[in-house]
Amino acid sequence: MRSTPLLVVAVLAAPLLSAAPALAVVGGTESTSAYEFAGSFQPASPKPPRPDGHGCGVEVLAPQWVLTASHCAGKNPTGARNGVPRGWKVRIGSLDTTSGGEVAEVDHYYRLATSGDEGGFWGKDLALLHLRTPVKAKPVRIASTTPPDGTPARILGWGMTCADSSGPECFPSRLHEADTVVQPLSTCTAAAPVGELCVGSRDGKVAAANMDSGGPALVRDGDEWTLAGVVSGPSGEGEPVLYTDVTRHTDWIDGIVSGTDVPPDDVIPNVEGTVGLNGCVGSVVRPPGAAPGAEALLLTNGHCVQGERPAPGSALVDQPADREVAIADRQGYPRATARANRLVYATMTGTDIALYRLDKTYAQLAAEGAKVFRLTSKPVRAGDPLTLVRSGGRSDCVAEAVVDRLREGGYEMTRSIRYATTAGCAPSQGHSGSPLLAADGVTVVGVHNTHNVAGAVCTDDNPCEVGPDGTTTAVQGRAYGQQVHLLAACLDRGTRLDLDRHGCALTKP
């Protein structure tokens, strides 16, 4: 049930969620001369949280190819390994992220590894971005071999310069650089994988920054810089930073750049209509009989609300709200946007649901081509086929059982939907609030809300089933959704909530 916030696009710590990120490009200076092969990766969707749009560093390897970190390209909406992005660009050969150099659109990406790979992610955090038009910048050559410990190295980037703040002043638009060395891998204690370089001062006072991901570690070969590594992730507090050793992956790079070994694009699942909510998922739903001119409603979990959650045995009603709502197209990119300006209702008692009111009507959203789901007025029953639509894909599920009482922490829910374990339906944290669709593919009959993480009994993140005699059953990995049919009886044609309406059985404040 816990809502885990997602990291912002292209942060240094993306592949290592539990580690503290490095704090700024420290120990260096503002660059005085541009590096024509170095550039800034600036995706429009999802947009980085800084005014200049910078998300990661890149390096030109060929006129239409740049290299970055896999987790930077992994911020595509569905997390695909290979595919076609939308609104991605790079600025090459400039000291400033906002002007100068060459700007080129990215029309394809190829990731060497993803966080879900069986063989692991560390040591393979690389991605190639193909440019729609070639750039004139002279490419950087990849170093001929892994640099030995103690090799002098130069690091570059536009990463954050603040430790405890994320205001505009913390995001430099001017390139920074620092001279440092390649350390023994054991100096980076967060991980010791094959294929990584440990770069920076031993005390971390000269190191890469948050949002320097994809940026280079350069080593000298005669009178020119060559590329040895790409920023991958942080190490321990006050330590150097881990870089993927690029020299180990020249065959993969050459195969794609030359066109002799290009992997196929991923098949992108249809995620139309999903709404990302910072660690949860939502969907726009239209209750039965709702007028086209009624203000639209967004459905998610009660535990996904902003601020304090509803207390056990209670509900939140008609609360102020201010949430950006981007309704996804089939590939997960924004099709329409709105703002949730009111929390209509939220509870975690009896069920785990929340409704937000948007500043647009159903007719307005339809005119923008946004997917709007129907809200059911009928309960889910055991054996019903379900489709879970989450931000990263779709899962075919079956309602194995409807559980009379489900307990988690201090909350108890009734008539919860247990998914069949043999159906390949395995939602996890970050999928809370994802809509469960009926067989027609357009009717929301439930929302995913929790799964048993550790096998514990009735604790937070470990729901248990409670029998008629009070006995409890907890199965690690078992997942549950919540019924939403109760909502329809409590809403009028104008989507206004009335908890005293005939047939309304939702928990009251």
Phi, psi and omega in degrees: 000338183299138176264118182255114181300141175279147176288148179293162187301134170064026175287155184300326188273007189307316183278355183228082193294333186270354184266152177279130182289157173297150186249089173085160169281092188262157176077009181240198182220166174291133182292143178257341178230138181287153172255111191296338180272349185267146182206174181249127176271123188229084179282137178276339181211114355285142186280132177298152185274053178212152188300326185276354178079004181290136177239320183207169173268158175219162176227134179284123177254337179201164185307330179240022182223132172232154181250142175212193177273147179300321183290343173288312176288342179287357177274015169293154192303325183257004180070023184297150178286313183227138179175193182252119180274179176222125176077021178264139175216164174231146171247119190249138168076021179242151172285341188242138180286347187253351183202164175079175179068204179242136178250130180223145179276140175270126181245000178198152175220150180223122182253133179290322182212158173234165185295340181266005182293139180297325181279001178095166185252322183297141181084357181223026185276070182228149174215143174255132177248127178266134182264139181297323178233146181289153174256159183272348184301143177288125181295157173270141178272142177284138179303150186286338182202165177300126181291135178295159174305139180091356180293130175299141181218152174243134179244147184228153172168169177247032186288175183298149180243011180240144179272323190236019182213159178228032177286169181305330182291347182271355184246094182288132175274349179263140182295139174244153178218158177209144175261132184209205182219162171277122182264160170304142185302330180295343178292330176269102190275349182295329179198155178227057183277154171292139177097006177248153169249147177251112190234131179134178178285155183300330181267004178075007182279348168235108186198167176287172188241165166301128184077020165262001179312141181084347180286165191267153159250114185257141175232153183279140168227097187069236183259014180232155174279141172234157185268120179256323185210165178232131182305126182246305184196172184281169171245210178285171180299132179068037181228170173294184185242149179275134176238139172289131180285103184294330185298339181280351189234029181293329179295316178297315180296311182297323181296322180280313183297322180281343182086006183273341182212071184261120180290152180287158175292148174292150170281118185273123178290154179282109180246025183303133176096349179285153179230119176284133184230049175054063178102354174228178179230148176224176176209147177275126184236148178242114181294158177303131177082000181294135183287148178303328181275002179286147176294134186288156181242141176251129182253135174205197178275153173297329181280000178261006181289156173287148179076207184287142179285162174299139179288154176304135179080008185223185180209158172257134183226131173053063181251149176296150180209159176204090182230135175284136181236113176249113183270122190282150168275190184300327182266002176097357177276153184300127175263322178211154179233153177205181175234137171275111185254000179205133170273107183289314186198144173205138175210158172233018180244125184085318172207175183233085186220156174216145176237129173249146174264135181263165179269015176230152178273168176298323179295319179295318179293322178297321179296333179271000177081017182282144177283125176237128181269156171278146175262127184289158170241009182240145181283155171284140178238156179305135181096347180294134173286143182224151170237121177270119180251110182245176184296333183257000181162198182229150176225134174276125184233167173225138175285100182291322181202158170251115189269123183301316182223127177236128185241137177210121184058231180265013185247150175225132182240151182242150177056039179289153182263116175265130181277145176291130184289343181268002186269003182072021181258106185225068177294158183219183178301141187099346179258003180305137179088354180298136182288143171256119186259148172287178183298338180284349177078001183233353183251123177277119181249353179189175174225137175293140179222341184194162169209156183278111187281314192241359182088000178289169189249112170068019179261173175305133181069009179222073182293153177228153175269138182248120181281171180302331180267007178090356178291149184243146178227127178230129180235120180302133179089347182291134187242154186220150170238173182240144177293147178233002184295338181297334183295321187302323182288348185253006184236141177264185182298336178268013182060028176272138183276134175221100183288347177263004180295146180302128179091350180284124183237019178289154175298135180264162179301000000 
